[in-house]
Amino acid sequence: MSMTTGGGGGYSSDINVTPMIDILLVLLIIFMVIVPVTPKGLDALVPQPPKDQKQQQQTDRTIVVQVLHRPGAAPAYKINETDVLKGELLPRLQDIYANRAERIMFVRGDDDVNFASVAEVIDIGRAAGVDHIGLMTPKIMAGQ
């Protein structure tokens, strides 16, 4: 066994990898900070069942606009089970949301209704000043 004590002043052909590892770790940290942590998706509102009596009163204030299919005719519209003509939707919704702090509306369309009719109701809701519009779908029964 022999041991050198550093006496020969020549060049060493070994690669010093310590600076490369330092650069790699710095780049790794930079890219981890830059990449967003949570992806942004669509905001969706889903009606929740009330948990107590106070929330039951609040759900009485929920506005649901229904778009009903009529074979061979234009769709019919309802606001909370009250029949409304299409031309009356905007003024009625403006009256409803004139004094409300929370402006949330749900739209429910029949299965056979063209989506263009539902999209028109969404546009009318936006024009009436509704902040959040949710789409309601039929319940899917287990075992079907």
N, CA, C and O atoms as a GROMACS GRO file, in nm:
protein
  576
    1MET      N    1   0.083  -0.117   0.000
    1MET     CA    2   0.000   0.000   0.000
    1MET      C    3   0.087   0.123   0.000
    1MET      O    4   0.184   0.137   0.076
    2SER      N    5   0.049   0.210  -0.088
    2SER     CA    6   0.124   0.334  -0.094
    2SER      C    7   0.028   0.450  -0.078
    2SER      O    8  -0.090   0.438  -0.110
    3MET      N    9   0.077   0.559  -0.033
    3MET     CA   10  -0.007   0.676  -0.010
    3MET      C   11   0.070   0.797  -0.057
    3MET      O   12   0.189   0.813  -0.029
    4THR      N   13  -0.002   0.884  -0.131
    4THR     CA   14   0.064   1.007  -0.176
    4THR      C   15   0.024   1.120  -0.084
    4THR      O   16  -0.088   1.124  -0.032
    5THR      N   17   0.112   1.209  -0.065
    5THR     CA   18   0.088   1.320   0.027
    5THR      C   19   0.071   1.451  -0.047
    5THR      O   20   0.086   1.558   0.012
    6GLY      N   21   0.041   1.445  -0.178
    6GLY     CA   22   0.012   1.567  -0.252
    6GLY      C   23   0.134   1.635  -0.306
    6GLY      O   24   0.130   1.756  -0.332
    7GLY      N   25   0.239   1.568  -0.323
    7GLY     CA   26   0.362   1.631  -0.365
    7GLY      C   27   0.372   1.660  -0.513
    7GLY      O   28   0.435   1.760  -0.548
    8GLY      N   29   0.314   1.582  -0.602
    8GLY     CA   30   0.336   1.604  -0.744
    8GLY      C   31   0.247   1.714  -0.798
    8GLY      O   32   0.126   1.690  -0.799
    9GLY      N   33   0.286   1.823  -0.838
    9GLY     CA   34   0.205   1.939  -0.875
    9GLY      C   35   0.138   1.928  -1.009
    9GLY      O   36   0.114   2.032  -1.071
   10GLY      N   37   0.105   1.810  -1.061
   10GLY     CA   38   0.041   1.797  -1.191
   10GLY      C   39  -0.110   1.814  -1.183
   10GLY      O   40  -0.169   1.827  -1.076
   11TYR      N   41  -0.169   1.815  -1.304
   11TYR     CA   42  -0.315   1.829  -1.314
   11TYR      C   43  -0.383   1.696  -1.283
   11TYR      O   44  -0.328   1.589  -1.307
   12SER      N   45  -0.505   1.707  -1.229
   12SER     CA   46  -0.582   1.588  -1.200
   12SER      C   47  -0.689   1.572  -1.308
   12SER      O   48  -0.754   1.670  -1.347
   13SER      N   49  -0.708   1.451  -1.356
   13SER     CA   50  -0.806   1.428  -1.461
   13SER      C   51  -0.943   1.391  -1.406
   13SER      O   52  -1.033   1.359  -1.485
   14ASP      N   53  -0.964   1.393  -1.276
   14ASP     CA   54  -1.094   1.362  -1.216
   14ASP      C   55  -1.187   1.483  -1.227
   14ASP      O   56  -1.145   1.597  -1.211
   15ILE      N   57  -1.317   1.456  -1.256
   15ILE     CA   58  -1.416   1.563  -1.268
   15ILE      C   59  -1.470   1.594  -1.129
   15ILE      O   60  -1.506   1.504  -1.054
   16ASN      N   61  -1.476   1.720  -1.098
   16ASN     CA   62  -1.531   1.764  -0.970
   16ASN      C   63  -1.682   1.784  -0.990
   16ASN      O   64  -1.724   1.880  -1.055
   17VAL      N   65  -1.764   1.695  -0.935
   17VAL     CA   66  -1.908   1.699  -0.958
   17VAL      C   67  -1.983   1.780  -0.852
   17VAL      O   68  -2.104   1.799  -0.864
   18THR      N   69  -1.916   1.827  -0.750
   18THR     CA   70  -1.983   1.901  -0.644
   18THR      C   71  -2.051   2.028  -0.696
   18THR      O   72  -2.166   2.053  -0.659
   19PRO      N   73  -1.986   2.111  -0.780
   19PRO     CA   74  -2.057   2.231  -0.830
   19PRO      C   75  -2.177   2.195  -0.918
   19PRO      O   76  -2.277   2.267  -0.917
   20MET      N   77  -2.170   2.085  -0.992
   20MET     CA   78  -2.283   2.046  -1.077
   20MET      C   79  -2.402   2.002  -0.992
   20MET      O   80  -2.517   2.031  -1.028
   21ILE      N   81  -2.378   1.934  -0.883
   21ILE     CA   82  -2.486   1.892  -0.794
   21ILE      C   83  -2.550   2.013  -0.728
   21ILE      O   84  -2.672   2.017  -0.712
   22ASP      N   85  -2.470   2.110  -0.690
   22ASP     CA   86  -2.524   2.233  -0.630
   22ASP      C   87  -2.615   2.306  -0.729
   22ASP      O   88  -2.723   2.352  -0.692
   23ILE      N   89  -2.572   2.317  -0.854
   23ILE     CA   90  -2.653   2.383  -0.957
   23ILE      C   91  -2.782   2.304  -0.980
   23ILE      O   92  -2.888   2.364  -0.995
   24LEU      N   93  -2.773   2.173  -0.985
   24LEU     CA   94  -2.890   2.089  -1.005
   24LEU      C   95  -2.991   2.109  -0.892
   24LEU      O   96  -3.111   2.119  -0.919
   25LEU      N   97  -2.947   2.115  -0.768
   25LEU     CA   98  -3.039   2.135  -0.656
   25LEU      C   99  -3.103   2.272  -0.659
   25LEU      O  100  -3.222   2.285  -0.627
   26VAL      N  101  -3.028   2.375  -0.695
   26VAL     CA  102  -3.084   2.510  -0.705
   26VAL      C  103  -3.190   2.515  -0.814
   26VAL      O  104  -3.296   2.574  -0.794
   27LEU      N  105  -3.164   2.455  -0.930
   27LEU     CA  106  -3.262   2.452  -1.038
   27LEU      C  107  -3.387   2.374  -0.997
   27LEU      O  108  -3.498   2.412  -1.032
   28LEU      N  109  -3.368   2.265  -0.925
   28LEU     CA  110  -3.481   2.186  -0.879
   28LEU      C  111  -3.571   2.269  -0.787
   28LEU      O  112  -3.694   2.264  -0.801
   29ILE      N  113  -3.514   2.343  -0.696
   29ILE     CA  114  -3.592   2.426  -0.605
   29ILE      C  115  -3.663   2.537  -0.682
   29ILE      O  116  -3.779   2.566  -0.653
   30ILE      N  117  -3.596   2.598  -0.779
   30ILE     CA  118  -3.658   2.705  -0.858
   30ILE      C  119  -3.780   2.651  -0.934
   30ILE      O  120  -3.885   2.714  -0.933
   31PHE      N  121  -3.767   2.536  -0.998
   31PHE     CA  122  -3.879   2.481  -1.074
   31PHE      C  123  -3.993   2.434  -0.984
   31PHE      O  124  -4.109   2.438  -1.024
   32MET      N  125  -3.961   2.390  -0.863
   32MET     CA  126  -4.066   2.352  -0.770
   32MET      C  127  -4.147   2.473  -0.725
   32MET      O  128  -4.267   2.462  -0.704
   33VAL      N  129  -4.083   2.587  -0.711
   33VAL     CA  130  -4.153   2.708  -0.669
   33VAL      C  131  -4.235   2.766  -0.784
   33VAL      O  132  -4.344   2.818  -0.762
   34ILE      N  133  -4.185   2.757  -0.906
   34ILE     CA  134  -4.252   2.817  -1.021
   34ILE      C  135  -4.378   2.740  -1.059
   34ILE      O  136  -4.478   2.802  -1.094
   35VAL      N  137  -4.376   2.609  -1.054
   35VAL     CA  138  -4.489   2.528  -1.097
   35VAL      C  139  -4.605   2.548  -1.001
   35VAL      O  140  -4.586   2.537  -0.880
   36PRO      N  141  -4.727   2.578  -1.052
   36PRO     CA  142  -4.840   2.596  -0.960
   36PRO      C  143  -4.874   2.464  -0.891
   36PRO      O  144  -4.865   2.356  -0.949
   37VAL      N  145  -4.914   2.476  -0.765
   37VAL     CA  146  -4.938   2.359  -0.684
   37VAL      C  147  -5.073   2.295  -0.716
   37VAL      O  148  -5.083   2.173  -0.727
   38THR      N  149  -5.178   2.378  -0.731
   38THR     CA  150  -5.312   2.324  -0.756
   38THR      C  151  -5.359   2.365  -0.894
   38THR      O  152  -5.351   2.482  -0.929
   39PRO      N  153  -5.407   2.271  -0.972
   39PRO     CA  154  -5.461   2.307  -1.103
   39PRO      C  155  -5.596   2.375  -1.088
   39PRO      O  156  -5.672   2.343  -0.997
   40LYS      N  157  -5.624   2.468  -1.176
   40LYS     CA  158  -5.749   2.542  -1.172
   40LYS      C  159  -5.851   2.472  -1.260
   40LYS      O  160  -5.824   2.449  -1.378
   41GLY      N  161  -5.967   2.439  -1.206
   41GLY     CA  162  -6.073   2.374  -1.282
   41GLY      C  163  -6.195   2.463  -1.291
   41GLY      O  164  -6.187   2.582  -1.261
   42LEU      N  165  -6.304   2.407  -1.329
   42LEU     CA  166  -6.429   2.481  -1.338
   42LEU      C  167  -6.493   2.492  -1.200
   42LEU      O  168  -6.492   2.397  -1.122
   43ASP      N  169  -6.547   2.609  -1.172
   43ASP     CA  170  -6.619   2.626  -1.047
   43ASP      C  171  -6.758   2.568  -1.064
   43ASP      O  172  -6.829   2.602  -1.159
   44ALA      N  173  -6.797   2.483  -0.974
   44ALA     CA  174  -6.928   2.421  -0.983
   44ALA      C  175  -7.000   2.434  -0.849
   44ALA      O  176  -6.940   2.415  -0.743
   45LEU      N  177  -7.126   2.466  -0.857
   45LEU     CA  178  -7.208   2.476  -0.738
   45LEU      C  179  -7.302   2.356  -0.733
   45LEU      O  180  -7.368   2.323  -0.831
   46VAL      N  181  -7.305   2.292  -0.620
   46VAL     CA  182  -7.392   2.178  -0.602
   46VAL      C  183  -7.482   2.207  -0.482
   46VAL      O  184  -7.431   2.239  -0.375
   47PRO      N  185  -7.613   2.196  -0.498
   47PRO     CA  186  -7.701   2.220  -0.384
   47PRO      C  187  -7.678   2.118  -0.275
   47PRO      O  188  -7.672   1.998  -0.301
   48GLN      N  189  -7.666   2.165  -0.153
   48GLN     CA  190  -7.642   2.078  -0.039
   48GLN      C  191  -7.768   2.069   0.046
   48GLN      O  192  -7.841   2.168   0.057
   49PRO      N  193  -7.796   1.955   0.106
   49PRO     CA  194  -7.913   1.944   0.194
   49PRO      C  195  -7.891   2.025   0.322
   49PRO      O  196  -7.778   2.035   0.370
   50PRO      N  197  -7.997   2.084   0.375
   50PRO     CA  198  -7.981   2.165   0.497
   50PRO      C  199  -7.947   2.077   0.618
   50PRO      O  200  -7.994   1.964   0.630
   51LYS      N  201  -7.865   2.134   0.707
   51LYS     CA  202  -7.823   2.060   0.827
   51LYS      C  203  -7.906   2.099   0.948
   51LYS      O  204  -7.919   2.020   1.042
   52ASP      N  205  -7.962   2.219   0.949
   52ASP     CA  206  -8.046   2.260   1.061
   52ASP      C  207  -8.159   2.350   1.011
   52ASP      O  208  -8.171   2.375   0.891
   53GLN      N  209  -8.240   2.397   1.103
   53GLN     CA  210  -8.358   2.476   1.067
   53GLN      C  211  -8.320   2.610   1.005
   53GLN      O  212  -8.389   2.657   0.915
   54LYS      N  213  -8.212   2.670   1.052
   54LYS     CA  214  -8.170   2.800   0.997
   54LYS      C  215  -8.134   2.785   0.849
   54LYS      O  216  -8.168   2.871   0.768
   55GLN      N  217  -8.066   2.677   0.815
   55GLN     CA  218  -8.032   2.655   0.675
   55GLN      C  219  -8.155   2.618   0.594
   55GLN      O  220  -8.158   2.642   0.474
   56GLN      N  221  -8.257   2.560   0.658
   56GLN     CA  222  -8.381   2.528   0.588
   56GLN      C  223  -8.447   2.656   0.538
   56GLN      O  224  -8.499   2.660   0.426
   57GLN      N  225  -8.445   2.761   0.620
   57GLN     CA  226  -8.501   2.889   0.577
   57GLN      C  227  -8.420   2.948   0.463
   57GLN      O  228  -8.475   3.012   0.374
   58GLN      N  229  -8.290   2.926   0.464
   58GLN     CA  230  -8.204   2.978   0.358
   58GLN      C  231  -8.230   2.905   0.226
   58GLN      O  232  -8.224   2.967   0.121
   59THR      N  233  -8.258   2.774   0.230
   59THR     CA  234  -8.285   2.701   0.108
   59THR      C  235  -8.419   2.740   0.049
   59THR      O  236  -8.443   2.718  -0.069
   60ASP      N  237  -8.509   2.799   0.130
   60ASP     CA  238  -8.634   2.849   0.076
   60ASP      C  239  -8.608   2.966  -0.018
   60ASP      O  240  -8.692   2.999  -0.102
   61ARG      N  241  -8.494   3.028  -0.005
   61ARG     CA  242  -8.458   3.141  -0.090
   61ARG      C  243  -8.383   3.096  -0.215
   61ARG      O  244  -8.343   3.181  -0.295
   62THR      N  245  -8.364   2.968  -0.234
   62THR     CA  246  -8.292   2.918  -0.351
   62THR      C  247  -8.378   2.939  -0.475
   62THR      O  248  -8.497   2.907  -0.476
   63ILE      N  249  -8.316   2.993  -0.579
   63ILE     CA  250  -8.386   3.018  -0.705
   63ILE      C  251  -8.346   2.911  -0.805
   63ILE      O  252  -8.228   2.893  -0.835
   64VAL      N  253  -8.445   2.839  -0.857
   64VAL     CA  254  -8.422   2.736  -0.958
   64VAL      C  255  -8.504   2.774  -1.081
   64VAL      O  256  -8.626   2.787  -1.074
   65VAL      N  257  -8.436   2.791  -1.193
   65VAL     CA  258  -8.502   2.819  -1.319
   65VAL      C  259  -8.505   2.688  -1.397
   65VAL      O  260  -8.401   2.628  -1.424
   66GLN      N  261  -8.625   2.645  -1.434
   66GLN     CA  262  -8.641   2.520  -1.507
   66GLN      C  263  -8.669   2.549  -1.653
   66GLN      O  264  -8.745   2.640  -1.686
   67VAL      N  265  -8.605   2.472  -1.740
   67VAL     CA  266  -8.630   2.478  -1.884
   67VAL      C  267  -8.698   2.346  -1.920
   67VAL      O  268  -8.635   2.240  -1.917
   68LEU      N  269  -8.827   2.354  -1.954
   68LEU     CA  270  -8.908   2.235  -1.977
   68LEU      C  271  -8.929   2.211  -2.125
   68LEU      O  272  -8.955   2.303  -2.202
   69HIS      N  273  -8.917   2.086  -2.164
   69HIS     CA  274  -8.934   2.048  -2.305
   69HIS      C  275  -9.082   2.035  -2.339
   69HIS      O  276  -9.159   1.971  -2.266
   70ARG      N  277  -9.122   2.097  -2.450
   70ARG     CA  278  -9.257   2.082  -2.504
   70ARG      C  279  -9.242   2.034  -2.648
   70ARG      O  280  -9.187   2.106  -2.730
   71PRO      N  281  -9.289   1.915  -2.680
   71PRO     CA  282  -9.270   1.861  -2.815
   71PRO      C  283  -9.337   1.950  -2.920
   71PRO      O  284  -9.454   1.984  -2.909
   72GLY      N  285  -9.259   1.987  -3.021
   72GLY     CA  286  -9.311   2.067  -3.132
   72GLY      C  287  -9.330   2.214  -3.099
   72GLY      O  288  -9.386   2.286  -3.181
   73ALA      N  289  -9.286   2.259  -2.986
   73ALA     CA  290  -9.302   2.400  -2.949
   73ALA      C  291  -9.177   2.449  -2.878
   73ALA      O  292  -9.086   2.371  -2.847
   74ALA      N  293  -9.173   2.578  -2.852
   74ALA     CA  294  -9.060   2.636  -2.779
   74ALA      C  295  -9.064   2.587  -2.635
   74ALA      O  296  -9.170   2.555  -2.583
   75PRO      N  297  -8.949   2.582  -2.570
   75PRO     CA  298  -8.947   2.533  -2.431
   75PRO      C  299  -9.026   2.625  -2.338
   75PRO      O  300  -9.040   2.745  -2.364
   76ALA      N  301  -9.076   2.568  -2.230
   76ALA     CA  302  -9.144   2.645  -2.125
   76ALA      C  303  -9.045   2.672  -2.012
   76ALA      O  304  -8.948   2.597  -1.994
   77TYR      N  305  -9.069   2.779  -1.937
   77TYR     CA  306  -8.977   2.820  -1.831
   77TYR      C  307  -9.054   2.834  -1.700
   77TYR      O  308  -9.170   2.875  -1.698
   78LYS      N  309  -8.987   2.799  -1.590
   78LYS     CA  310  -9.043   2.814  -1.456
   78LYS      C  311  -8.936   2.870  -1.364
   78LYS      O  312  -8.818   2.836  -1.375
   79ILE      N  313  -8.978   2.958  -1.274
   79ILE     CA  314  -8.892   3.005  -1.167
   79ILE      C  315  -8.954   2.954  -1.038
   79ILE      O  316  -9.059   3.002  -0.997
   80ASN      N  317  -8.890   2.859  -0.973
   80ASN     CA  318  -8.941   2.797  -0.850
   80ASN      C  319  -9.087   2.756  -0.866
   80ASN      O  320  -9.173   2.798  -0.788
   81GLU      N  321  -9.116   2.674  -0.966
   81GLU     CA  322  -9.248   2.617  -0.991
   81GLU      C  323  -9.353   2.719  -1.036
   81GLU      O  324  -9.472   2.686  -1.042
   82THR      N  325  -9.314   2.843  -1.068
   82THR     CA  326  -9.405   2.944  -1.120
   82THR      C  327  -9.378   2.960  -1.268
   82THR      O  328  -9.265   2.989  -1.308
   83ASP      N  329  -9.481   2.942  -1.351
   83ASP     CA  330  -9.464   2.955  -1.495
   83ASP      C  331  -9.428   3.098  -1.533
   83ASP      O  332  -9.486   3.194  -1.482
   84VAL      N  333  -9.331   3.110  -1.624
   84VAL     CA  334  -9.283   3.240  -1.669
   84VAL      C  335  -9.260   3.232  -1.820
   84VAL      O  336  -9.211   3.130  -1.870
   85LEU      N  337  -9.295   3.338  -1.892
   85LEU     CA  338  -9.263   3.345  -2.034
   85LEU      C  339  -9.116   3.383  -2.050
   85LEU      O  340  -9.056   3.441  -1.960
   86LYS      N  341  -9.060   3.348  -2.165
   86LYS     CA  342  -8.917   3.376  -2.187
   86LYS      C  343  -8.887   3.525  -2.180
   86LYS      O  344  -8.784   3.565  -2.127
   87GLY      N  345  -8.976   3.607  -2.233
   87GLY     CA  346  -8.956   3.752  -2.229
   87GLY      C  347  -8.963   3.811  -2.090
   87GLY      O  348  -8.910   3.919  -2.066
   88GLU      N  349  -9.027   3.741  -1.997
   88GLU     CA  350  -9.040   3.789  -1.859
   88GLU      C  351  -8.928   3.742  -1.768
   88GLU      O  352  -8.919   3.785  -1.653
   89LEU      N  353  -8.841   3.654  -1.817
   89LEU     CA  354  -8.734   3.600  -1.732
   89LEU      C  355  -8.642   3.709  -1.679
   89LEU      O  356  -8.616   3.715  -1.558
   90LEU      N  357  -8.592   3.794  -1.767
   90LEU     CA  358  -8.496   3.897  -1.725
   90LEU      C  359  -8.556   3.992  -1.622
   90LEU      O  360  -8.495   4.012  -1.517
   91PRO      N  361  -8.674   4.053  -1.646
   91PRO     CA  362  -8.728   4.143  -1.543
   91PRO      C  363  -8.760   4.073  -1.412
   91PRO      O  364  -8.739   4.130  -1.305
   92ARG      N  365  -8.810   3.949  -1.417
   92ARG     CA  366  -8.842   3.876  -1.294
   92ARG      C  367  -8.716   3.847  -1.214
   92ARG      O  368  -8.713   3.862  -1.092
   93LEU      N  369  -8.609   3.803  -1.285
   93LEU     CA  370  -8.484   3.774  -1.214
   93LEU      C  371  -8.422   3.902  -1.158
   93LEU      O  372  -8.365   3.899  -1.049
   94GLN      N  373  -8.432   4.012  -1.230
   94GLN     CA  374  -8.380   4.139  -1.179
   94GLN      C  375  -8.455   4.180  -1.053
   94GLN      O  376  -8.394   4.230  -0.958
   95ASP      N  377  -8.588   4.160  -1.051
   95ASP     CA  378  -8.666   4.192  -0.930
   95ASP      C  379  -8.626   4.102  -0.814
   95ASP      O  380  -8.615   4.149  -0.700
   96ILE      N  381  -8.606   3.975  -0.842
   96ILE     CA  382  -8.572   3.880  -0.735
   96ILE      C  383  -8.436   3.914  -0.674
   96ILE      O  384  -8.421   3.911  -0.552
   97TYR      N  385  -8.338   3.945  -0.757
   97TYR     CA  386  -8.202   3.967  -0.708
   97TYR      C  387  -8.172   4.113  -0.676
   97TYR      O  388  -8.057   4.146  -0.646
   98ALA      N  389  -8.270   4.200  -0.682
   98ALA     CA  390  -8.245   4.342  -0.656
   98ALA      C  391  -8.199   4.366  -0.512
   98ALA      O  392  -8.112   4.450  -0.489
   99ASN      N  393  -8.255   4.294  -0.415
   99ASN     CA  394  -8.224   4.320  -0.274
   99ASN      C  395  -8.149   4.204  -0.207
   99ASN      O  396  -8.143   4.199  -0.085
  100ARG      N  397  -8.094   4.113  -0.284
  100ARG     CA  398  -8.026   3.998  -0.226
  100ARG      C  399  -7.875   4.022  -0.219
  100ARG      O  400  -7.814   4.077  -0.311
  101ALA      N  401  -7.817   3.978  -0.109
  101ALA     CA  402  -7.672   3.988  -0.096
  101ALA      C  403  -7.604   3.875  -0.172
  101ALA      O  404  -7.504   3.897  -0.240
  102GLU      N  405  -7.659   3.754  -0.159
  102GLU     CA  406  -7.600   3.641  -0.232
  102GLU      C  407  -7.682   3.618  -0.358
  102GLU      O  408  -7.804   3.599  -0.353
  103ARG      N  409  -7.614   3.618  -0.469
  103ARG     CA  410  -7.680   3.606  -0.599
  103ARG      C  411  -7.643   3.472  -0.661
  103ARG      O  412  -7.552   3.462  -0.743
  104ILE      N  413  -7.717   3.369  -0.620
  104ILE     CA  414  -7.693   3.233  -0.667
  104ILE      C  415  -7.820   3.182  -0.732
  104ILE      O  416  -7.930   3.197  -0.678
  105MET      N  417  -7.805   3.120  -0.848
  105MET     CA  418  -7.920   3.066  -0.921
  105MET      C  419  -7.883   2.929  -0.975
  105MET      O  420  -7.768   2.906  -1.013
  106PHE      N  421  -7.979   2.839  -0.978
  106PHE     CA  422  -7.960   2.707  -1.036
  106PHE      C  423  -8.049   2.693  -1.158
  106PHE      O  424  -8.162   2.743  -1.160
  107VAL      N  425  -7.998   2.625  -1.260
  107VAL     CA  426  -8.072   2.603  -1.383
  107VAL      C  427  -8.089   2.453  -1.400
  107VAL      O  428  -7.992   2.377  -1.392
  108ARG      N  429  -8.215   2.411  -1.423
  108ARG     CA  430  -8.243   2.270  -1.445
  108ARG      C  431  -8.312   2.256  -1.580
  108ARG      O  432  -8.415   2.320  -1.604
  109GLY      N  433  -8.256   2.175  -1.669
  109GLY     CA  434  -8.315   2.153  -1.800
  109GLY      C  435  -8.361   2.010  -1.814
  109GLY      O  436  -8.300   1.917  -1.761
  110ASP      N  437  -8.471   1.991  -1.888
  110ASP     CA  438  -8.518   1.856  -1.916
  110ASP      C  439  -8.417   1.784  -2.004
  110ASP      O  440  -8.330   1.845  -2.066
  111ASP      N  441  -8.429   1.651  -2.008
  111ASP     CA  442  -8.336   1.571  -2.086
  111ASP      C  443  -8.346   1.601  -2.236
  111ASP      O  444  -8.245   1.597  -2.306
  112ASP      N  445  -8.465   1.631  -2.284
  112ASP     CA  446  -8.485   1.650  -2.427
  112ASP      C  447  -8.466   1.795  -2.472
  112ASP      O  448  -8.482   1.824  -2.591
  113VAL      N  449  -8.433   1.885  -2.382
  113VAL     CA  450  -8.417   2.026  -2.417
  113VAL      C  451  -8.281   2.047  -2.483
  113VAL      O  452  -8.180   1.991  -2.439
  114ASN      N  453  -8.280   2.127  -2.587
  114ASN     CA  454  -8.156   2.165  -2.653
  114ASN      C  455  -8.073   2.251  -2.557
  114ASN      O  456  -8.128   2.335  -2.485
  115PHE      N  457  -7.942   2.230  -2.555
  115PHE     CA  458  -7.858   2.304  -2.462
  115PHE      C  459  -7.857   2.453  -2.492
  115PHE      O  460  -7.829   2.533  -2.403
  116ALA      N  461  -7.888   2.492  -2.615
  116ALA     CA  462  -7.893   2.635  -2.649
  116ALA      C  463  -7.998   2.706  -2.564
  116ALA      O  464  -7.978   2.822  -2.526
  117SER      N  465  -8.108   2.640  -2.532
  117SER     CA  466  -8.211   2.700  -2.447
  117SER      C  467  -8.159   2.719  -2.305
  117SER      O  468  -8.188   2.820  -2.241
  118VAL      N  469  -8.084   2.622  -2.256
  118VAL     CA  470  -8.025   2.634  -2.122
  118VAL      C  471  -7.919   2.744  -2.120
  118VAL      O  472  -7.909   2.820  -2.023
  119ALA      N  473  -7.841   2.754  -2.227
  119ALA     CA  474  -7.738   2.858  -2.235
  119ALA      C  475  -7.802   2.997  -2.238
  119ALA      O  476  -7.747   3.092  -2.183
  120GLU      N  477  -7.918   3.010  -2.303
  120GLU     CA  478  -7.988   3.139  -2.303
  120GLU      C  479  -8.032   3.178  -2.163
  120GLU      O  480  -8.024   3.295  -2.125
  121VAL      N  481  -8.078   3.081  -2.085
  121VAL     CA  482  -8.118   3.109  -1.947
  121VAL      C  483  -7.997   3.152  -1.865
  121VAL      O  484  -8.007   3.241  -1.781
  122ILE      N  485  -7.883   3.088  -1.888
  122ILE     CA  486  -7.760   3.128  -1.818
  122ILE      C  487  -7.723   3.271  -1.854
  122ILE      O  488  -7.686   3.349  -1.767
  123ASP      N  489  -7.732   3.305  -1.983
  123ASP     CA  490  -7.702   3.442  -2.025
  123ASP      C  491  -7.800   3.542  -1.965
  123ASP      O  492  -7.759   3.651  -1.924
  124ILE      N  493  -7.927   3.507  -1.958
  124ILE     CA  494  -8.026   3.595  -1.897
  124ILE      C  495  -7.995   3.614  -1.749
  124ILE      O  496  -8.009   3.724  -1.696
  125GLY      N  497  -7.954   3.507  -1.681
  125GLY     CA  498  -7.916   3.517  -1.540
  125GLY      C  499  -7.797   3.609  -1.520
  125GLY      O  500  -7.795   3.689  -1.426
  126ARG      N  501  -7.697   3.598  -1.607
  126ARG     CA  502  -7.580   3.688  -1.599
  126ARG      C  503  -7.623   3.833  -1.621
  126ARG      O  504  -7.575   3.924  -1.553
  127ALA      N  505  -7.714   3.854  -1.718
  127ALA     CA  506  -7.762   3.990  -1.745
  127ALA      C  507  -7.842   4.045  -1.626
  127ALA      O  508  -7.845   4.166  -1.606
  128ALA      N  509  -7.906   3.957  -1.549
  128ALA     CA  510  -7.983   4.000  -1.432
  128ALA      C  511  -7.894   4.029  -1.312
  128ALA      O  512  -7.943   4.077  -1.210
  129GLY      N  513  -7.765   4.000  -1.323
  129GLY     CA  514  -7.672   4.030  -1.214
  129GLY      C  515  -7.643   3.914  -1.122
  129GLY      O  516  -7.594   3.934  -1.011
  130VAL      N  517  -7.672   3.792  -1.166
  130VAL     CA  518  -7.645   3.673  -1.083
  130VAL      C  519  -7.495   3.645  -1.088
  130VAL      O  520  -7.435   3.640  -1.196
  131ASP      N  521  -7.435   3.626  -0.970
  131ASP     CA  522  -7.290   3.602  -0.962
  131ASP      C  523  -7.253   3.457  -0.990
  131ASP      O  524  -7.158   3.430  -1.064
  132HIS      N  525  -7.328   3.363  -0.933
  132HIS     CA  526  -7.297   3.222  -0.945
  132HIS      C  527  -7.418   3.148  -1.001
  132HIS      O  528  -7.528   3.157  -0.948
  133ILE      N  529  -7.394   3.074  -1.110
  133ILE     CA  530  -7.501   2.996  -1.171
  133ILE      C  531  -7.458   2.851  -1.173
  133ILE      O  532  -7.352   2.816  -1.225
  134GLY      N  533  -7.541   2.765  -1.116
  134GLY     CA  534  -7.512   2.623  -1.111
  134GLY      C  535  -7.610   2.546  -1.198
  134GLY      O  536  -7.724   2.588  -1.216
  135LEU      N  537  -7.566   2.434  -1.251
  135LEU     CA  538  -7.651   2.348  -1.332
  135LEU      C  539  -7.694   2.229  -1.247
  135LEU      O  540  -7.611   2.165  -1.182
  136MET      N  541  -7.823   2.199  -1.249
  136MET     CA  542  -7.875   2.085  -1.174
  136MET      C  543  -7.898   1.970  -1.270
  136MET      O  544  -7.950   1.989  -1.380
  137THR      N  545  -7.860   1.852  -1.228
  137THR     CA  546  -7.879   1.732  -1.309
  137THR      C  547  -7.971   1.637  -1.235
  137THR      O  548  -7.982   1.645  -1.113
  138PRO      N  549  -8.037   1.547  -1.307
  138PRO     CA  550  -8.124   1.450  -1.238
  138PRO      C  551  -8.042   1.354  -1.155
  138PRO      O  552  -7.926   1.326  -1.186
  139LYS      N  553  -8.103   1.302  -1.049
  139LYS     CA  554  -8.034   1.204  -0.965
  139LYS      C  555  -8.022   1.073  -1.042
  139LYS      O  556  -8.116   1.030  -1.108
  140ILE      N  557  -7.906   1.011  -1.032
  140ILE     CA  558  -7.885   0.881  -1.094
  140ILE      C  559  -7.911   0.777  -0.988
  140ILE      O  560  -7.843   0.774  -0.885
  141MET      N  561  -8.008   0.691  -1.011
  141MET     CA  562  -8.044   0.590  -0.914
  141MET      C  563  -7.942   0.477  -0.916
  141MET      O  564  -7.896   0.438  -1.023
  142ALA      N  565  -7.908   0.426  -0.800
  142ALA     CA  566  -7.813   0.316  -0.790
  142ALA      C  567  -7.877   0.190  -0.848
  142ALA      O  568  -7.994   0.161  -0.825
  143GLY      N  569  -7.798   0.118  -0.923
  143GLY     CA  570  -7.846  -0.008  -0.979
  143GLY      C  571  -7.902   0.004  -1.120
  143GLY      O  572  -7.954  -0.093  -1.174
  144GLN      N  573  -7.892   0.122  -1.180
  144GLN     CA  574  -7.941   0.136  -1.317
  144GLN      C  575  -7.833   0.104  -1.415
  144GLN      O  576  -7.856   0.110  -1.536
   0.00000   0.00000   0.00000
